[in-house]
Amino acid sequence: MERIRQIKVKRNSEKVQKSLDSLVECAKSNGNLLDICIDAARNRATLGEISQSLEKVFGRFSGEVRSVSSIYSANYTDANEIHEIQKQVEEFNSIFGRRPRILIVKLGQDGHDRGAKVIATGLADLGFDVDIGGLFQTPVEAAKQAIENDVHVIGVSSQAAGHNELIPDLRNQLNLMGGNSINIIVGGIIPTSDHQFLKSSGAKAIFGPGTTVPEAANQILDIIKKSEA
């Protein structure tokens, strides 16, 4: 196999800075940013430098993590099923002195959060206390938030195939931080061939496409009750 020759390219710091300054001015005047970005890249400006230059003018987007209430329960077809779970949640509250609490998280580079927000909204309507983590959390960040919020369960929404790496790491981080009693559940696009590995790595339940919120809520309640017994 032929060796790939590495070409070391020296950067001209003055040219890079000039390109970045031009980028800022272009952003201020609503000029052709694409043209200036290409010029900056040709002068060996990094993506981070280009991004930071644009941030000086436009700021940086920060996703708002929030859920809505009463939408799911008001539109679910089986009102009796909803009421039964709400009753179970109230009974749990009476017995244990607080409602079942869950943290919904997105780990790694998985930015598909719509499903996670639907689940969070549905569980909140059923009476759960629900916290939502920010996008692109690390297992360390998620474990820390779960412990600080004193949750019973972390629900990991996985749509980007990182679960086999992230779930074992999350379980390990929880254990290291003293969160051994916090349960982990996983939902999303999870191949059945990965189920056994995830369960052996600490996942108490796995919810695939088509799982209804009441179905998931019942299983989550059972998991919490067993861990609290």
MARBA-3410 file (N, C-alpha, C, O; in Angstrom, 1 decimal):
229
0.8,-1.2,0.0,0.0,0.0,0.0,0.9,1.2,0.0,1.8,1.4,0.8 ~ 0.6,2.1,-0.9,1.4,3.4,-1.0,1.1,4.2,0.3,0.0,4.4,0.8 ~ 2.2,4.8,0.7,2.1,5.7,1.9,1.5,7.1,1.4,1.9,7.6,0.3 ~ 0.7,7.6,2.2,0.1,8.9,1.9,1.0,10.0,2.4,1.3,10.1,3.6 ~ 1.5,10.8,1.5,2.5,11.8,1.9,1.7,13.0,2.6,0.8,13.5,2.1
2.2,13.3,3.8,1.6,14.4,4.6,2.2,15.7,4.2,3.4,15.9,4.2 ~ 1.3,16.6,3.8,1.7,17.9,3.4,1.5,18.9,4.5,0.3,19.2,4.9 ~ 2.5,19.5,5.0,2.4,20.5,6.0,2.2,21.9,5.4,3.1,22.4,4.6 ~ 1.1,22.5,5.7,0.8,23.9,5.2,1.0,24.9,6.3,0.4,24.8,7.3 ~ 1.9,25.8,6.0,2.1,26.9,7.0,1.0,28.0,6.8,0.6,28.3,5.7
0.5,28.5,7.9,-0.5,29.5,7.9,0.2,30.9,7.9,1.2,31.1,8.7 ~ -0.3,31.8,7.2,0.1,33.2,7.2,-0.9,33.9,8.2,-2.0,34.2,7.8 ~ -0.5,34.1,9.4,-1.3,34.7,10.4,-2.0,36.0,10.0,-3.1,36.3,10.3 ~ -1.2,36.8,9.3,-1.8,38.1,8.9,-2.9,37.9,7.9,-3.9,38.6,7.9 ~ -2.7,37.0,6.9,-3.7,36.7,5.9,-5.0,36.1,6.6,-6.1,36.5,6.2
-4.8,35.3,7.6,-5.9,34.7,8.3,-6.7,35.7,9.0,-7.9,35.8,8.9 ~ -6.0,36.6,9.7,-6.7,37.6,10.5,-7.4,38.6,9.6,-8.5,39.1,9.9 ~ -6.8,38.9,8.4,-7.4,39.8,7.5,-8.7,39.2,6.9,-9.7,39.9,6.8 ~ -8.7,37.9,6.7,-9.8,37.2,6.2,-11.0,37.3,7.2,-12.1,37.5,6.9 ~ -10.6,37.0,8.5,-11.6,37.0,9.6,-12.2,38.4,9.8,-13.4,38.5,10.1
-11.3,39.4,9.7,-11.8,40.8,9.8,-12.8,41.1,8.7,-13.8,41.8,8.9 ~ -12.5,40.7,7.5,-13.3,40.9,6.4,-14.7,40.2,6.5,-15.7,40.7,6.1 ~ -14.6,39.0,7.2,-15.8,38.3,7.4,-16.7,39.0,8.4,-18.0,39.1,8.2 ~ -16.2,39.6,9.4,-17.0,40.4,10.4,-17.6,41.6,9.7,-18.8,41.9,9.9 ~ -16.8,42.3,8.9,-17.4,43.5,8.2,-18.5,43.1,7.2,-19.5,43.8,7.1
-18.3,41.9,6.5,-19.3,41.4,5.6,-20.6,41.1,6.3,-21.7,41.4,5.8 ~ -20.4,40.5,7.5,-21.6,40.1,8.3,-22.4,41.4,8.7,-23.6,41.4,8.7 ~ -21.7,42.4,9.1,-22.3,43.7,9.5,-23.0,44.3,8.3,-24.1,45.0,8.6 ~ -22.6,44.1,7.1,-23.2,44.8,6.0,-24.1,43.9,5.1,-24.6,44.4,4.1 ~ -24.4,42.7,5.6,-25.2,41.8,4.9,-24.7,41.5,3.5,-25.5,41.3,2.6
-23.4,41.3,3.4,-22.8,41.0,2.1,-22.8,39.5,1.9,-23.5,38.8,2.5 ~ -22.0,39.1,0.9,-22.0,37.7,0.5,-21.0,36.9,1.4,-19.8,36.8,1.2 ~ -21.6,36.3,2.4,-20.8,35.6,3.4,-20.1,34.4,2.9,-19.0,34.1,3.3 ~ -20.8,33.7,2.0,-20.2,32.5,1.4,-18.9,32.8,0.7,-17.9,32.0,0.9 ~ -18.9,33.8,0.0,-17.7,34.2,-0.8,-16.5,34.5,0.2,-15.4,34.0,0.0
-16.8,35.2,1.3,-15.8,35.6,2.2,-15.3,34.4,3.1,-14.2,34.3,3.4 ~ -16.3,33.5,3.4,-16.0,32.3,4.1,-15.0,31.4,3.3,-14.1,30.8,3.9 ~ -15.3,31.3,2.0,-14.4,30.4,1.2,-13.0,31.0,1.1,-12.0,30.3,1.2 ~ -13.0,32.4,1.0,-11.7,33.0,1.0,-10.9,32.8,2.3,-9.7,32.6,2.3 ~ -11.6,32.9,3.4,-11.0,32.6,4.7,-10.5,31.2,4.8,-9.4,31.0,5.4
-11.3,30.3,4.3,-10.8,28.9,4.4,-9.6,28.6,3.5,-8.7,27.9,3.9 ~ -9.6,29.3,2.4,-8.4,29.2,1.5,-7.1,29.7,2.1,-6.0,29.3,1.9 ~ -7.3,30.7,3.0,-6.2,31.3,3.7,-5.9,30.5,5.0,-5.1,31.0,5.9 ~ -6.5,29.3,5.2,-6.3,28.4,6.3,-6.9,28.8,7.6,-6.4,28.4,8.7 ~ -8.0,29.7,7.5,-8.7,29.9,8.8,-9.5,28.7,9.1,-10.0,28.0,8.2
-9.6,28.3,10.4,-10.3,27.1,10.8,-11.8,27.4,10.9,-12.2,28.6,10.9 ~ -12.6,26.3,10.9,-14.0,26.5,11.0,-14.4,27.2,12.3,-15.3,28.0,12.4 ~ -13.7,26.9,13.4,-13.9,27.5,14.7,-13.7,29.0,14.6,-14.4,29.8,15.2 ~ -12.6,29.4,14.0,-12.3,30.8,13.8,-13.4,31.6,13.0,-13.8,32.7,13.3 ~ -13.8,30.9,11.9,-14.8,31.5,11.1,-16.1,31.6,11.9,-16.8,32.7,11.8
-16.5,30.6,12.6,-17.7,30.6,13.4,-17.6,31.7,14.5,-18.6,32.4,14.7 ~ -16.5,31.8,15.2,-16.4,32.8,16.2,-16.4,34.2,15.6,-16.9,35.2,16.3 ~ -15.9,34.4,14.4,-16.0,35.7,13.8,-17.5,36.1,13.5,-17.9,37.2,13.7 ~ -18.2,35.2,13.0,-19.7,35.4,12.7,-20.4,35.6,14.0,-21.4,36.4,14.1 ~ -20.0,34.9,15.1,-20.7,35.1,16.4,-20.6,36.5,16.9,-21.5,37.0,17.6
-19.5,37.2,16.6,-19.4,38.6,17.0,-20.5,39.5,16.5,-20.8,40.5,17.1 ~ -21.0,39.1,15.3,-22.1,39.9,14.8,-23.5,39.4,15.1,-24.4,40.1,15.4 ~ -23.6,38.0,14.9,-24.9,37.4,15.0,-25.2,36.8,16.3,-26.4,36.5,16.6 ~ -24.2,36.6,17.2,-24.4,35.9,18.4,-24.4,34.4,18.1,-24.3,34.0,16.9 ~ -24.7,33.6,19.1,-24.7,32.1,18.9,-26.0,31.6,19.4,-26.5,31.9,20.4
-26.6,30.7,18.5,-27.9,30.1,18.8,-27.8,29.2,20.0,-26.8,28.4,20.1 ~ -28.7,29.3,20.9,-28.8,28.4,22.0,-30.2,27.8,22.0,-31.2,28.5,22.2 ~ -30.3,26.5,21.8,-31.6,25.9,21.8,-32.4,25.9,23.1,-31.8,25.7,24.1 ~ -33.6,26.3,23.0,-34.4,26.3,24.3,-35.1,25.0,24.5,-35.9,24.5,23.7 ~ -34.7,24.4,25.7,-35.2,23.1,26.0,-36.5,23.3,26.9,-36.4,23.8,28.0
-37.6,23.0,26.3,-38.9,23.1,27.1,-39.9,22.2,26.5,-39.8,21.6,25.4 ~ -40.9,21.9,27.3,-42.1,21.1,26.9,-43.4,21.9,27.1,-43.4,22.8,27.8 ~ -44.4,21.4,26.5,-45.7,22.0,26.7,-46.6,21.1,27.5,-46.2,19.9,27.7 ~ -47.7,21.6,28.0,-48.5,20.7,28.9,-49.9,20.6,28.4,-50.4,21.5,27.6 ~ -50.6,19.5,28.8,-52.0,19.3,28.5,-52.4,19.0,27.0,-53.5,18.7,26.7
-51.4,19.0,26.2,-51.7,18.7,24.8,-51.9,17.2,24.6,-52.8,16.8,23.9 ~ -51.0,16.4,25.1,-51.0,14.9,24.9,-52.3,14.3,25.5,-53.0,13.6,24.8 ~ -52.5,14.6,26.8,-53.6,14.0,27.5,-55.0,14.4,26.9,-55.9,13.7,26.9 ~ -55.0,15.7,26.4,-56.3,16.2,25.8,-56.7,15.5,24.5,-57.8,15.5,24.1 ~ -55.7,15.0,23.8,-55.9,14.4,22.5,-55.8,12.9,22.4,-56.0,12.3,21.4
-55.4,12.3,23.5,-55.3,10.8,23.5,-56.7,10.2,23.5,-57.6,10.6,24.2 ~ -56.9,9.2,22.7,-58.2,8.6,22.4,-58.8,7.9,23.6,-60.0,7.9,23.8 ~ -58.0,7.2,24.3,-58.5,6.4,25.4,-58.3,7.1,26.8,-57.3,7.0,27.4 ~ -59.4,7.9,27.1,-59.3,8.7,28.3,-59.2,7.8,29.6,-58.6,8.2,30.6 ~ -59.8,6.7,29.6,-59.8,5.8,30.7,-58.4,5.3,31.0,-58.0,5.2,32.2
-57.6,5.0,30.0,-56.2,4.6,30.1,-55.4,5.7,30.8,-54.6,5.5,31.6 ~ -55.6,6.9,30.3,-54.9,8.1,30.8,-55.3,8.3,32.3,-54.4,8.5,33.1 ~ -56.5,8.2,32.7,-57.0,8.4,34.0,-56.4,7.3,35.0,-56.1,7.6,36.1 ~ -56.3,6.1,34.5,-55.8,5.0,35.3,-54.4,5.2,35.6,-54.0,5.0,36.8 ~ -53.6,5.7,34.7,-52.2,5.9,35.0,-52.0,7.1,35.9,-51.2,7.1,36.8
-52.8,8.2,35.7,-52.8,9.3,36.6,-53.1,8.9,38.0,-52.5,9.4,39.0 ~ -54.0,8.0,38.1,-54.4,7.5,39.5,-53.2,6.7,40.1,-53.0,6.9,41.3 ~ -52.5,5.9,39.3,-51.4,5.2,39.8,-50.3,6.1,40.2,-49.6,5.9,41.2 ~ -50.1,7.2,39.5,-49.1,8.2,39.9,-49.4,8.9,41.2,-48.6,9.1,42.0 ~ -50.7,9.2,41.4,-51.2,9.8,42.6,-51.0,8.8,43.8,-50.6,9.2,44.9
-51.2,7.5,43.6,-51.0,6.5,44.6,-49.5,6.4,45.0,-49.1,6.3,46.1 ~ -48.7,6.5,43.9,-47.2,6.5,44.1,-46.8,7.7,45.0,-46.0,7.5,45.9 ~ -47.4,8.8,44.7,-47.1,10.0,45.4,-47.5,9.9,46.9,-46.8,10.4,47.8 ~ -48.6,9.3,47.1,-49.1,9.1,48.5,-48.2,8.2,49.3,-48.0,8.4,50.5 ~ -47.7,7.1,48.6,-46.9,6.1,49.3,-45.5,6.6,49.5,-44.9,6.4,50.6
-44.9,7.2,48.5,-43.4,7.6,48.6,-43.2,9.1,48.8,-42.0,9.5,49.0 ~ -44.2,9.9,48.9,-44.1,11.2,49.3,-43.6,12.2,48.2,-43.3,13.3,48.4 ~ -43.5,11.6,47.0,-43.2,12.5,45.8,-43.6,11.7,44.6,-43.8,10.5,44.6 ~ -43.7,12.4,43.5,-44.1,11.8,42.2,-42.9,11.1,41.6,-41.8,11.4,41.9 ~ -43.2,10.2,40.7,-42.1,9.6,39.9,-41.4,10.6,39.1,-42.0,11.4,38.4
-40.1,10.7,39.2,-39.3,11.8,38.5,-38.4,11.2,37.5,-37.7,10.2,37.8 ~ -38.4,11.7,36.3,-37.6,11.2,35.2,-36.9,12.4,34.5,-37.4,13.5,34.3 ~ -35.6,12.1,34.1,-34.8,13.0,33.3,-34.7,12.5,31.9,-34.2,11.4,31.7 ~ -35.2,13.2,30.9,-35.1,12.8,29.5,-33.9,13.5,28.9,-33.7,14.7,29.0 ~ -33.0,12.7,28.3,-31.7,13.2,27.8,-31.4,12.8,26.4,-31.9,11.8,25.9
-30.7,13.6,25.7,-30.1,13.3,24.4,-28.6,13.3,24.6,-28.0,14.3,25.0 ~ -27.9,12.2,24.3,-26.5,12.1,24.5,-25.7,12.2,23.2,-26.2,11.8,22.1 ~ -24.5,12.6,23.3,-23.6,12.6,22.1,-24.0,13.6,21.1,-24.6,14.7,21.4 ~ -23.8,13.2,19.8,-24.1,14.1,18.7,-25.5,13.9,18.1,-25.8,14.2,16.9 ~ -26.4,13.4,18.9,-27.8,13.1,18.5,-28.7,14.4,18.7,-29.0,14.7,19.9
-29.0,15.1,17.7,-29.7,16.3,17.8,-31.2,16.1,17.5,-31.9,17.1,17.4 ~ -31.7,14.9,17.3,-33.1,14.7,17.0,-33.9,14.6,18.3,-34.1,13.6,18.9 ~ -34.4,15.8,18.7,-35.1,15.9,20.0,-36.6,15.9,20.0,-37.2,16.0,21.1 ~ -37.2,15.9,18.8,-38.7,16.0,18.8,-39.3,14.9,19.6,-40.3,15.1,20.4 ~ -38.9,13.6,19.3,-39.5,12.5,20.0,-39.3,12.6,21.5,-40.2,12.2,22.3
-38.1,13.1,21.9,-37.9,13.2,23.4,-38.8,14.2,24.0,-39.3,14.0,25.1 ~ -39.1,15.3,23.3,-40.0,16.3,23.8,-41.5,15.8,23.9,-42.2,16.1,24.8 ~ -41.8,14.9,22.9,-43.2,14.3,22.9,-43.3,13.4,24.2,-44.3,13.5,24.9 ~ -42.3,12.6,24.4,-42.3,11.7,25.5,-42.4,12.5,26.8,-43.1,12.2,27.8 ~ -41.6,13.6,26.9,-41.5,14.4,28.1,-42.9,15.0,28.4,-43.3,15.0,29.5
-43.5,15.6,27.3,-44.8,16.2,27.5,-45.9,15.2,27.9,-46.7,15.4,28.8 ~ -45.8,14.0,27.3,-46.8,13.0,27.6,-46.7,12.5,29.1,-47.7,12.4,29.7 ~ -45.5,12.2,29.5,-45.3,11.8,30.9,-45.7,12.9,31.9,-46.2,12.5,32.9 ~ -45.4,14.1,31.6,-45.8,15.2,32.5,-47.3,15.3,32.6,-47.8,15.5,33.7 ~ -48.0,15.1,31.5,-49.5,15.1,31.5,-50.0,14.0,32.3,-51.1,14.1,32.9
-49.3,12.9,32.4,-49.7,11.7,33.2,-49.4,11.9,34.7,-49.8,11.0,35.5 ~ -48.7,13.0,35.1,-48.4,13.2,36.5,-47.0,13.1,36.9,-46.6,13.4,38.0 ~ -46.1,12.6,36.0,-44.7,12.5,36.3,-44.1,13.9,36.5,-44.5,14.9,35.8 ~ -43.0,14.0,37.3,-42.2,15.1,37.3,-41.1,14.9,36.3,-40.4,13.9,36.3 ~ -41.0,15.8,35.3,-40.1,15.5,34.2,-39.1,16.7,34.0,-39.4,17.9,34.0
-37.8,16.3,33.9,-36.8,17.2,33.6,-36.2,16.9,32.2,-36.2,15.7,31.8 ~ -35.8,17.9,31.5,-35.2,17.6,30.2,-33.8,18.2,30.1,-33.5,19.3,30.4 ~ -32.9,17.3,29.7,-31.5,17.7,29.5,-31.3,18.5,28.2,-32.1,18.4,27.3 ~ -30.2,19.2,28.2,-29.9,20.0,27.0,-29.4,19.0,25.8,-29.0,17.9,26.1 ~ -29.3,19.5,24.6,-28.8,18.8,23.5,-27.3,18.5,23.7,-26.6,19.3,24.3
-26.9,17.4,23.1,-25.5,17.0,23.0,-24.8,16.9,24.4,-23.6,17.2,24.5 ~ -25.5,16.4,25.3,-24.9,16.2,26.6,-23.9,15.0,26.6,-24.1,14.1,25.8 ~ -23.0,15.0,27.5,-22.1,13.9,27.7,-22.7,13.0,28.8,-23.5,13.5,29.5 ~ -22.3,11.7,28.9,-22.8,10.9,30.0,-22.5,11.5,31.3,-23.2,11.4,32.3 ~ -21.3,12.2,31.4,-21.0,12.8,32.7,-22.0,13.9,33.1,-22.4,14.0,34.2
-22.3,14.7,32.1,-23.2,15.8,32.3,-24.6,15.3,32.7,-25.3,15.8,33.6 ~ -25.1,14.3,32.0,-26.4,13.7,32.2,-26.4,13.1,33.6,-27.4,13.2,34.3 ~ -25.4,12.3,34.0,-25.4,11.7,35.3,-25.4,12.8,36.4,-26.1,12.6,37.4 ~ -24.6,13.8,36.2,-24.6,14.9,37.2,-25.9,15.5,37.4,-26.4,15.8,38.5 ~ -26.6,15.8,36.3,-27.9,16.5,36.3,-28.9,15.5,37.0,-29.8,16.0,37.8
-28.9,14.2,36.7,-29.8,13.3,37.3,-29.7,13.2,38.8,-30.7,13.2,39.5 ~ -28.4,13.2,39.3,-28.2,13.1,40.7,-28.6,14.4,41.4,-29.2,14.4,42.4 ~ -28.3,15.6,40.8,-28.6,16.8,41.4,-30.1,17.0,41.4,-30.7,17.6,42.4 ~ -30.9,16.5,40.4,-32.3,16.6,40.4,-33.0,15.5,41.2,-34.3,15.4,41.2 ~ -32.3,14.5,41.7,-32.8,13.4,42.5,-33.9,12.7,41.7,-35.0,12.5,42.2
-33.6,12.3,40.5,-34.6,11.6,39.7,-34.5,10.1,40.0,-33.6,9.5,40.5 ~ -35.6,9.4,39.7,-35.7,7.9,39.8,-35.1,7.3,38.5,-34.5,6.2,38.6 ~ -35.3,7.9,37.4,-35.0,7.3,36.1,-34.4,8.3,35.1,-34.8,9.5,35.1 ~ -33.4,7.9,34.3,-32.9,8.6,33.2,-33.5,8.0,31.9,-33.2,6.8,31.8 ~ -34.2,8.7,31.1,-34.7,8.2,29.8,-33.8,8.7,28.7,-33.8,9.9,28.4
-33.1,7.8,28.1,-32.2,8.2,27.0,-32.9,8.0,25.6,-33.3,6.9,25.3 ~ -33.1,9.1,24.9,-33.6,9.1,23.6,-32.5,8.9,22.6,-31.7,9.8,22.5 ~ -32.5,7.8,21.8,-31.4,7.6,20.9,-31.9,7.4,19.5,-32.7,6.5,19.2 ~ -31.5,8.3,18.6,-31.9,8.2,17.2,-30.6,8.2,16.3,-30.8,8.2,15.1 ~ -29.4,8.1,16.9,-28.2,8.3,16.1,-27.2,7.2,16.3,-26.0,7.4,16.0
-27.7,6.0,16.8,-26.8,4.8,16.9,-25.6,4.9,17.8,-24.7,4.2,17.6 ~ -25.7,5.8,18.8,-24.6,5.9,19.7,-24.8,5.1,21.0,-24.0,5.2,21.9 ~ -25.9,4.4,21.1,-26.4,3.8,22.4,-25.4,2.8,23.0,-25.2,2.7,24.2 ~ -24.8,2.0,22.1,-23.9,0.9,22.6,-22.6,1.5,23.3,-22.0,0.8,24.1 ~ -22.3,2.7,23.0,-21.2,3.4,23.7,-21.6,4.2,24.8,-21.0,4.3,25.9
-22.7,4.9,24.6,-23.2,5.9,25.6,-23.9,5.3,26.8,-23.7,5.8,27.9 ~ -24.7,4.3,26.6,-25.4,3.7,27.8,-24.5,3.1,28.8,-24.6,3.4,30.0 ~ -23.5,2.3,28.4,-22.6,1.8,29.4,-21.8,2.9,30.1,-21.5,2.8,31.3 ~ -21.4,3.9,29.4,-20.7,5.0,30.0,-21.6,5.8,31.0,-21.1,6.2,32.0 ~ -22.8,6.0,30.6,-23.8,6.6,31.5,-23.9,5.8,32.8,-23.9,6.4,33.9
-24.1,4.5,32.7,-24.2,3.7,33.9,-23.0,3.8,34.8,-23.1,3.8,36.0 ~ -21.8,3.8,34.1,-20.6,3.8,34.9,-20.5,5.2,35.6,-20.0,5.2,36.7 ~ -20.8,6.3,34.9,-20.7,7.6,35.5,-21.7,7.7,36.7,-21.3,8.3,37.7 ~ -22.9,7.2,36.6,-23.8,7.2,37.7,-23.3,6.5,38.9,-23.4,7.0,40.0 ~ -22.7,5.3,38.6,-22.1,4.6,39.7,-21.0,5.3,40.4,-20.9,5.3,41.6
-20.1,5.9,39.6,-19.0,6.6,40.1,-19.4,7.8,41.0,-18.8,8.2,42.0 ~ -20.6,8.5,40.6,-21.0,9.6,41.3,-22.0,9.3,42.5,-22.5,10.2,43.1 ~ -22.3,8.1,42.7,-23.2,7.7,43.8,-24.6,7.6,43.4,-25.5,7.5,44.2 ~ -24.9,7.5,42.1,-26.2,7.4,41.6,-26.6,5.9,41.2,-27.3,5.7,40.2 ~ -26.1,5.0,42.0,-26.4,3.6,41.7,-27.8,3.2,41.6,-28.2,2.3,40.8
-28.7,3.9,42.4,-30.1,3.6,42.4,-30.9,4.2,41.3,-32.1,3.8,41.1 ~ -30.3,5.0,40.5,-31.0,5.7,39.4,-31.1,4.7,38.2,-30.1,4.2,37.7 ~ -32.3,4.5,37.7,-32.5,3.5,36.7,-32.3,4.2,35.3,-32.4,5.4,35.2 ~ -32.0,3.4,34.3,-31.8,3.9,32.9,-32.8,3.1,32.0,-32.9,1.9,32.1 ~ -33.5,3.9,31.2,-34.3,3.3,30.2,-33.9,4.0,28.8,-33.3,5.1,28.8
-34.1,3.3,27.7,-33.7,3.8,26.4,-34.9,3.7,25.5,-35.7,2.7,25.5 ~ -35.0,4.7,24.6,-36.1,4.7,23.6,-35.6,5.3,22.3,-34.6,6.1,22.3 ~ -36.2,4.8,21.2,-35.8,5.4,19.9,-35.5,4.3,18.9,-36.2,3.2,19.0 ~ -34.6,4.5,18.0,-34.3,3.5,17.0,-33.2,2.6,17.5,-32.0,2.9,17.4 ~ -33.6,1.5,18.1,-32.7,0.6,18.7,-32.8,-0.8,18.1,-33.9,-1.4,18.2
-31.9,-1.2,17.3,-32.0,-2.6,16.7,-32.1,-3.7,17.7,-31.5,-3.6,18.8 ~ -33.0,-4.6,17.5,-33.2,-5.7,18.4,-31.9,-6.4,18.8,-31.8,-7.0,19.9 ~ -31.0,-6.5,17.8,-29.7,-7.2,18.1,-28.9,-6.5,19.2,-28.0,-7.1,19.8 ~ -29.3,-5.2,19.5,-28.5,-4.5,20.6,-29.2,-4.6,21.9,-28.7,-4.1,22.9 ~ -30.4,-5.1,22.0,-31.2,-5.1,23.2,-30.5,-5.8,24.4,-30.4,-5.3,25.5
-30.0,-7.0,24.1,-29.4,-7.8,25.2,-28.2,-7.1,25.7,-27.9,-7.1,26.9 ~ -27.4,-6.5,24.8,-26.2,-5.8,25.3,-26.5,-4.6,26.2,-25.9,-4.4,27.2 ~ -27.6,-3.8,25.7,-28.0,-2.7,26.5,-28.5,-3.1,27.9,-28.2,-2.4,28.9 ~ -29.3,-4.1,27.9,-29.8,-4.6,29.2,-28.7,-5.1,30.1,-28.7,-4.8,31.3 ~ -27.7,-5.7,29.6,-26.6,-6.2,30.4,-25.7,-5.0,30.8,-24.9,-5.1,31.7
-25.9,-3.9,30.1,-25.1,-2.7,30.4,-25.8,-1.7,31.3,-25.3,-0.6,31.7 ~ -27.0,-2.1,31.8,-27.7,-1.3,32.8,-29.1,-0.7,32.4,-29.7,-0.1,33.2 ~ -29.5,-1.0,31.1,-30.8,-0.5,30.7,-31.9,-1.4,31.3,-31.9,-2.6,31.0 ~ -32.9,-0.8,32.0,-33.9,-1.6,32.6,-35.1,-1.8,31.6,-35.8,-2.8,31.7 ~ -35.2,-1.0,30.5,-36.2,-1.2,29.5,-35.8,-0.5,28.3,-35.1,0.5,28.3
-36.3,-1.0,27.1,-36.0,-0.5,25.8,-37.3,-0.3,25.1,-38.1,-1.3,24.9 ~ -37.6,0.9,24.6,-38.9,1.2,24.0,-38.6,1.6,22.5,-37.9,2.6,22.2 ~ -39.1,0.8,21.6,-38.9,1.0,20.2,-40.0,1.8,19.6,-41.0,2.2,20.2 ~ -39.9,2.1,18.3,-41.0,2.8,17.5,-42.3,2.1,17.7,-42.4,0.9,17.7 ~ -43.4,2.9,17.9,-44.7,2.4,18.1,-45.1,2.2,19.5,-46.3,2.0,19.8
-44.2,2.4,20.4,-44.5,2.3,21.9,-45.4,3.6,22.2,-45.0,4.7,21.9 ~ -46.5,3.3,22.9,-47.3,4.5,23.3,-46.8,5.0,24.6,-46.2,4.3,25.4 ~ -47.1,6.3,24.9,-46.7,6.9,26.1,-47.3,6.2,27.3,-46.6,5.9,28.3 ~ -48.6,5.9,27.3,-49.2,5.1,28.5,-48.5,3.8,28.7,-48.3,3.4,29.8 ~ -48.2,3.1,27.6,-47.5,1.8,27.7,-46.1,2.0,28.4,-45.7,1.2,29.3
-45.4,3.0,27.9,-44.1,3.3,28.5,-44.2,3.7,30.0,-43.4,3.3,30.8 ~ -45.2,4.5,30.3,-45.4,5.1,31.6,-45.7,3.9,32.6,-45.2,3.9,33.7 ~ -46.5,2.9,32.2,-46.8,1.8,33.1,-45.5,1.0,33.4,-45.3,0.7,34.6 ~ -44.7,0.8,32.4,-43.4,0.1,32.6,-42.4,0.9,33.5,-41.8,0.3,34.4 ~ -42.4,2.2,33.2,-41.5,3.0,34.0,-41.9,3.0,35.5,-41.1,2.9,36.4
-43.2,3.1,35.7,-43.7,3.1,37.1,-43.4,1.8,37.8,-43.0,1.8,39.0 ~ -43.5,0.7,37.1,-43.1,-0.7,37.6,-41.7,-0.7,38.0,-41.3,-1.2,39.1 ~ -40.8,-0.2,37.1,-39.4,-0.1,37.4,-39.0,0.7,38.6,-38.2,0.2,39.5 ~ -39.7,1.8,38.8,-39.4,2.7,39.9,-39.9,2.0,41.2,-39.2,2.1,42.2 ~ -41.1,1.4,41.1,-41.6,0.8,42.3,-40.7,-0.3,42.8,-40.5,-0.5,44.0
-40.2,-1.1,41.9,-39.3,-2.2,42.3,-38.0,-1.7,42.9,-37.5,-2.3,43.9 ~ -37.5,-0.6,42.4,-36.2,0.0,42.9,-36.5,0.7,44.2,-35.5,0.8,45.0 ~ -37.7,1.1,44.5,-38.0,1.8,45.7,-38.4,0.8,46.8,-38.4,1.2,48.0 ~ -38.8,-0.4,46.5,-39.3,-1.3,47.5,-38.2,-1.8,48.4,-38.4,-2.6,49.3
END
